[in-house]
Amino acid sequence: MVILFASMVENTSVAKLYLHGVGHFHPDNIIDNVFLESLNIETNNEWIMDRVGIKERRTVLPLDYIRQTQNQDPRGAIEAAVYSNAETGKRAAEKALKHAGISASQIGMVIAGGCSPDVVTPAEACTIAALLDIEAPSLDLNSACSSFGAHMHFLSMMDANALPEYVLVVIPENNTRTINYTDRSTAVLWGDGTFACVISTKNPSKTVITHTTMQSNPKKWEAVQIPRLGHFQQDGRAVQSFAIRQSVQCFKDLKQAQDQDMYFIGHQANLTMLQSVQSRCELSADKHLYNIDHFGNTGAAGAPTVLSQNWEKFHPGDKIGLVVVGAGLTWASMKIEFE
């Protein structure tokens, strides 16, 4: 497994990953641009829309807490939050299980991961599994905003016969608890959301992940960070350039001659970044799916949540190129086919 950390790891020859059910959850509290203006951080709707194209975001934090403290000490956000990661994970997982048509008792493994776990130990997968009354091996696999890609890539490389019948993957991303709301450059970006899905290598379904890749450039690890008990920080310009470049390359690599009508779902960092990728890949508007404008950057949950929100629109023969990038620096991709 050490080869995963080479410059490029691609997987095209192992068993397919059958996607049986998806689910997502966003908290109720809305941070719109008017609210951000009220924080007096030298921003307004025009500035925000011009730079990141985000109208509103969801948060697990009470708006009064943000207004009164601007989360200058993020340690207080854990206590103030309306939901824990385990609670939002449970809600998304219940929807995925219902969609898959199975019960929690049929899950043989739980994998979780994302950008900001509630605790250092135990694994967040254990706290989620406990709320769902699941007794099965539970572990975390974190690769920041690329976590969904990492989850699928690792599962695709495992011995299909050794895996349980169904695996539950959960990505709770409640990152507004790490945001400094005196810093307009990050305050305008982030929202909270959670994604979950049920995967099987044994039981076929109409939706199949047929191709996965994962790559890293660890020398650039300092470009994006959330220090323990600290605020999110990044080199915004460098990260945006990296995200555009790798997203374009990954999608072009996924898209073969027979995939001309393939949908694109990218990392939901900001709308201007995604529009740049859309333009460079010569994608029509109807093939570019996103939710960044109404939900903000929800980290590793962003791209797969777009998949969940658009699930009913896909038909047999449709293909999706899903590309994610994140801290590390890491990037991953997958092709999803509706057979």
Stockholm file with secondary structure:
# STOCKHOLM 1.0

chainA/1-339         MVILFASMVENTSVAKLYLHGVGHFHPDNIIDNVFLESLNIETNNEWIMDRVGIKERRTVLPLDYIRQTQNQDPRGAIEAAVYSNAETGKRAAEKALKHAGISASQIGMVIAGGCSPDVVTPAEACTIAALLDIEAPSLDLNSACSSFGAHMHFLSMMDANALPEYVLVVIPENNTRTINYTDRSTAVLWGDGTFACVISTKNPSKTVITHTTMQSNPKKWEAVQIPRLGHFQQDGRAVQSFAIRQSVQCFKDLKQAQDQDMYFIGHQANLTMLQSVQSRCELSADKHLYNIDHFGNTGAAGAPTVLSQNWEKFHPGDKIGLVVVGAGLTWASMKIEFE
#=GR chainA/1-339 SS CGGGGSSCEEECSSCCEEEEEEEEECCSEEEEHHHHHHTTSSCCHHHHHHHTCCCEEEESSCHHHHHHHTTSSTHHHHHHCSSCHHHHHHHHHHHHHHHHTCCGGGCCEEEECCSCCSCSSSCHHHHHHHHTTCCSCEEECCCGGGHHHHHHHHHHHSCTTTSCSCEEEEEEECGGGGCCTTCHHHHTTBCCEEEEEEEESSSCCSEEEEEEEEEECGGGGGGEECCTTSCCEECHHHHHHHHHHHHHHHHHHHCCGGGTTCEEECCCSCHHHHHHHHHHTTCCGGGEECCHHHHCBCGGGHHHHHHHHTGGGCCTTCEEEEEEEETTTEEEEEEEEEC
#=GC SS_cons         CGGGGSSCEEECSSCCEEEEEEEEECCSEEEEHHHHHHTTSSCCHHHHHHHTCCCEEEESSCHHHHHHHTTSSTHHHHHHCSSCHHHHHHHHHHHHHHHHTCCGGGCCEEEECCSCCSCSSSCHHHHHHHHTTCCSCEEECCCGGGHHHHHHHHHHHSCTTTSCSCEEEEEEECGGGGCCTTCHHHHTTBCCEEEEEEEESSSCCSEEEEEEEEEECGGGGGGEECCTTSCCEECHHHHHHHHHHHHHHHHHHHCCGGGTTCEEECCCSCHHHHHHHHHHTTCCGGGEECCHHHHCBCGGGHHHHHHHHTGGGCCTTCEEEEEEEETTTEEEEEEEEEC
//
